[in-house]
Amino acid sequence: MKGSMTTDLGVITIEPEVVAKYAGTVAVECFGIVGMAAVSMKDGLVKLLKKESLTHGIQVEISEDNKITINFHVIVSYGVSISVVCENLVSNVKYRVEEFTGMEVDEINIYVEGVRVID
């Protein structure tokens, strides 16, 4: 569902894809996040996505009352604390997406799909 707000000048409608792209950009800026992951249900394989396909590792749902739920499938750096990286990801994404959209982020779910050693 699309998010929409009514203003004095008209209606603003935001596609979930726009929120997903912005959230993905914010996520890869976070320390410890290597990138988004695409999971093949058929093979059980996890693939690191290129920057152009960030939104494939992110699902965004916008409820009737304009509350956003974001699901991230991420690959983290080897040797980092996953809980600290996830807390950082949640706080950065929540703040920046709320500022960007003007809507409340209700829930952020993070699925760590893999670990990658960075040179």
N, C-alpha and C positions, 0 to 999 in steps of 0.2 A: 504494500500500500504506500502511496505517496504521502509525504507530510505536507500540510498546508496551514497557512496562517492568514488571517484576514487583517488588513491594515486599512487606514483611512483612504488610501489610493487604490486598493484592490486586493486581490488574493495572490499570495506567494506560494508556489508549489515546489517542493524539493523531492527529486527522485531518490530512492534508496541507493542507486548506483553512484550518484554524486557523493553521498555521505561515505560510501564504501571506498571510493577513490581517495577522498580526503583523509579518512581514517587510516588507510593503507600507507599513505605518504607520511603521516605522523608516526605510524608504528615503525617503519624502517629507519626513522631518525633516532629511535630509542636505543640506548646502549644495550648490547647483548642480543638484539634481534637481527638475525642474518637476513631473513625475508619471510614472505608468505609461502605456504605450502599447498600444493594441490594433492589430494589423496585420491588414488584410484581405488574405488570400492571393489572393482573386479579383480585387480591384482594385489591389492593391499600395499601398493607402492606409494612412496611419498616423493614428490618432486619439488625442488626449489623453483619458484616462479621468477621470471624476469620482471623488471620494474614496470614494463608495459602491461603485464597481466596481474598486477597486484590484487585486483578486485576478485579474482577467482578463489583466493584464499580467505575471503571475507564475505560473511552474509549479514545483511542489514535488514531489520524489520522495523517498520514505523507503525505504531498502534493508532487506533482511532483518536486517542487523546494526545497525539504527537509525542509519544515517548519512544525513544530509540533503543533497540536492542542490537548489539553488535557481537558477532561470533568471529573470532580470529583463529586461523590455523597457521601456526608459526613454526619456524625453525630457529633455534637459539644457538648462540656460540658455545663451544665447548669450554668448560671451566668456570662458567659464571653461575651465580646462584639463581636458579630458575624462579624462585619465589620473589626475589628482589627485582628481577627483570620484569616479571609479570605485574608486580605492584607499580613499577615505574610506567609500564605500558598503559595500565588502566588509568592512572592519574593523568598522564599526558593526553591520552586520547579523550577521556571524559571532558577535561577542561577545554581542549582545543575544538572538539566537535560541538560542544555547547556554545562556545563563542562564535563559531562559524555558522551554525544553523539557527541559533536562537531557540532550539528545542532541548528538552531535558534528555540526557542519556540515562536510561533506567537500568540497563544491565549490560555488562561486558563479560563475555565468556572467552577464555583463552584455551585452545587445545594445542599443546606442544607436540608436534608431529615428528620432530627429529632434532638432532644435535649435529653441528657442523664445526670442524676445526678450521679456523681462519688463519691464513698465513700472515 
